[in-house]
Amino acid sequence: MLAGRGPTGAELVRSRIALRVRLGSVSPGDRLPDAGVLGEELGISEITVRRALEAMCQDGLLDRRRGRAGGTFVATDWDAVVAVLHDADEAAALDAFHLLLECGLVAHAAGELTGDRPGDRPDGSPDEPLKGPLDGLRALVEEMDLTDDPAQLLELETRFHLDLAQALGGAGIREFAADLLGRQCLLGPAPTPALVRARNRCHADLLDELARGAMDPAVRAVKAHRHAEPR
């Protein structure tokens, strides 16, 4: 998928299946929904989905099984196949574009999300923090701090970026971010748990700056995320 155009139907199928694997909604060996169901979910024709699934079978990402218990399944060696498909240059380009997207969203939304931290209540009370668009993101940050499961760390970080897009840009931007993240899952290696934890410190800083309405520090937190290094 190029930054200047939307994904083709085949690219959309590939990216969304990859995203589902990263989010844990399907796992290697699981059966995928029928092509008609996927097409309805993605808003594309069933024939386009079938062709995309066939191409993914040819790549080794999916397995086609016949018979009463047949269907299309996520390959049991999904991770090994994905590693062969990695493209460092394209992954770097997508990562840079994703960074640009999030910097733009943060710059646009800064100052509009204040007032959802403890102590920001009109009466100055620190109890029962106000509910706001950042609360769910904070919960994800806290979950990442608490888990030691590498797969869960990847899932939570991906959910953080999807929900950040939703909070700052709405449902349409979330869908756009989903396409980018799915592609990134296919084109580059998954970050290590230590790197995800380092990035999570940037997540926490970003939310603090957004809650304060501080645009420049918030944008710096987004940029720091890309250059975070594990301790």
URJOFEN-V876531 format. One record per backbone hydrogen bond with DSSP energy under -0.5 kcal/mol. NH is the residue of the N-H (numbers start at 1). CO is the residue of the C=O. E is the energy in kcal/mol with one decimal. If there is no record, write none. Layout:
BEGIN
NH&CO&E / NH&CO&E
END
This chain:
BEGIN
5&2&-1.4 / 12&8&-2.4 / 13&9&-2.2 / 14&10&-2.3 / 15&11&-2.7 / 16&12&-2.4 / 17&13&-2.2 / 18&14&-2.3 / 19&15&-2.2 / 20&16&-2.1 / 21&17&-2.1 / 22&18&-2.2 / 23&19&-2.5 / 24&20&-0.7 / 24&21&-0.8 / 25&20&-1.6 / 26&20&-1.2 / 29&74&-2.4 / 30&27&-2.7 / 32&72&-3.4 / 38&34&-2.4 / 39&35&-2.8 / 40&36&-2.0 / 41&37&-2.3 / 42&38&-2.4 / 43&39&-1.4 / 44&39&-2.0 / 49&45&-1.9 / 50&46&-2.7 / 51&47&-2.2 / 52&48&-2.2 / 53&49&-2.8 / 54&50&-2.3 / 55&51&-2.2 / 56&52&-2.1 / 57&53&-2.0 / 58&54&-2.2 / 59&55&-1.7 / 60&56&-0.6 / 60&57&-0.9 / 61&56&-2.0 / 62&56&-1.2 / 63&73&-2.9 / 65&63&-0.5 / 65&71&-3.0 / 70&67&-1.9 / 71&65&-2.6 / 73&63&-3.1 / 73&71&-0.5 / 74&30&-2.7 / 75&61&-2.6 / 78&75&-1.4 / 81&77&-2.2 / 82&78&-2.8 / 83&79&-1.9 / 84&80&-1.1 / 84&81&-0.5 / 85&81&-1.1 / 85&82&-0.6 / 86&82&-0.6 / 86&83&-0.7 / 87&187&-2.0 / 91&87&-2.8 / 92&88&-2.2 / 93&89&-2.0 / 94&90&-2.4 / 95&91&-2.4 / 96&92&-2.3 / 97&93&-2.1 / 98&94&-2.7 / 99&95&-2.2 / 100&96&-2.2 / 101&97&-2.4 / 102&98&-2.5 / 103&99&-2.6 / 104&100&-2.3 / 105&101&-2.4 / 106&102&-2.6 / 107&103&-2.6 / 108&104&-2.1 / 109&105&-2.3 / 110&106&-2.3 / 111&210&-0.6 / 112&109&-2.6 / 115&211&-0.7 / 119&125&-1.0 / 120&117&-1.9 / 121&125&-0.6 / 124&121&-2.1 / 135&132&-1.4 / 138&134&-2.3 / 139&135&-1.9 / 140&136&-1.6 / 141&137&-2.1 / 142&138&-2.4 / 143&139&-2.3 / 144&140&-2.3 / 145&141&-1.7 / 146&142&-1.1 / 147&143&-1.7 / 150&148&-0.6 / 153&149&-2.4 / 154&150&-2.0 / 155&151&-2.3 / 156&152&-3.0 / 157&153&-2.4 / 158&154&-2.2 / 159&155&-2.5 / 160&156&-2.3 / 161&157&-1.9 / 162&158&-2.1 / 163&159&-3.0 / 164&160&-2.4 / 165&161&-1.9 / 166&162&-1.9 / 167&163&-2.8 / 168&164&-2.4 / 169&165&-2.5 / 170&165&-0.6 / 170&166&-1.7 / 174&170&-1.9 / 175&171&-2.1 / 176&172&-1.8 / 177&173&-2.8 / 178&174&-2.3 / 179&175&-1.7 / 180&176&-1.8 / 181&177&-2.9 / 182&178&-2.4 / 183&179&-2.0 / 184&180&-2.4 / 185&181&-1.9 / 186&182&-1.0 / 186&183&-0.6 / 187&183&-1.9 / 188&184&-1.7 / 196&192&-2.4 / 197&193&-2.2 / 198&194&-1.8 / 199&195&-2.6 / 200&196&-2.0 / 201&197&-1.1 / 201&198&-0.6 / 202&198&-0.9 / 203&199&-2.0 / 204&200&-2.3 / 205&201&-2.1 / 206&202&-2.7 / 207&203&-2.3 / 208&204&-2.0 / 209&205&-2.3 / 210&206&-2.6 / 211&207&-2.3 / 212&208&-1.3 / 213&209&-0.8 / 213&210&-0.7 / 214&209&-2.6 / 215&213&-1.0 / 218&214&-1.7 / 219&215&-2.6 / 220&216&-2.2 / 221&217&-1.9 / 222&218&-1.7 / 223&219&-2.2 / 224&220&-2.5 / 225&221&-1.5 / 226&222&-1.0 / 227&223&-1.1 / 228&225&-0.9
END
